[in-house]
Amino acid sequence: MSKRKLTGQVTSDKMNKTRVVTVTRTVRHPINGKVISRSKKYHAHDEHNASSLGDTVTIFESRPISKLKRFQLATIIQKSKTDDTTRE
């Protein structure tokens, strides 16, 4: 069985070795046919704390690491343009 790979944006990096990644997808509404966006948040394991807020990342499904973490960080596709030194 292949593991799911998802691409999304890091929306929280306040936990140690954990990132919250928001994955947005577009679906067609079943009745009126309008294209709408749906998003879901996943907790992903980031062993080296490499990603930061706003980064676009790829995550993959893995064994359960904790109560909520079922994904691991695969690659950082694009770093965010925000400056990390101004953040407290």
Backbone hydrogen bonds, N-H to C=O, Kabsch-Sander energy under -0.5 kcal/mol:
donor,donor_aa,acceptor,acceptor_aa,energy
6,L,59,I,-2.6
8,G,57,V,-2.3
9,Q,22,T,-2.2
10,V,55,D,-2.5
11,T,9,Q,-0.5
11,T,20,V,-3.3
12,S,20,V,-1.1
18,T,15,M,-1.0
19,R,44,A,-2.7
20,V,12,S,-2.1
21,V,19,R,-0.6
21,V,42,Y,-3.2
22,T,9,Q,-3.0
23,V,21,V,-0.6
23,V,40,K,-2.9
24,T,22,T,-0.5
25,R,38,R,-3.3
27,V,36,I,-2.9
29,H,34,K,-2.8
33,G,29,H,-1.2
36,I,27,V,-3.0
36,I,34,K,-0.5
38,R,25,R,-3.3
40,K,23,V,-2.0
42,Y,21,V,-2.7
44,A,19,R,-3.2
44,A,42,Y,-0.5
45,H,71,F,-2.4
46,D,17,K,-2.0
49,N,46,D,-1.3
54,G,10,V,-2.3
55,D,52,S,-1.8
56,T,78,Q,-2.5
57,V,8,G,-2.8
57,V,55,D,-0.6
58,T,75,T,-2.6
59,I,6,L,-2.8
60,F,72,Q,-2.3
61,E,4,R,-2.0
62,S,70,R,-2.7
65,I,69,K,-2.4
66,S,69,K,-1.2
70,R,43,H,-1.0
70,R,68,L,-0.6
71,F,43,H,-1.0
72,Q,60,F,-2.4
73,L,45,H,-2.7
74,A,58,T,-3.2
75,T,58,T,-1.1
77,I,56,T,-2.0
77,I,75,T,-0.7
78,Q,56,T,-1.7
84,D,82,T,-0.6
86,T,83,D,-0.8
87,R,84,D,-0.7
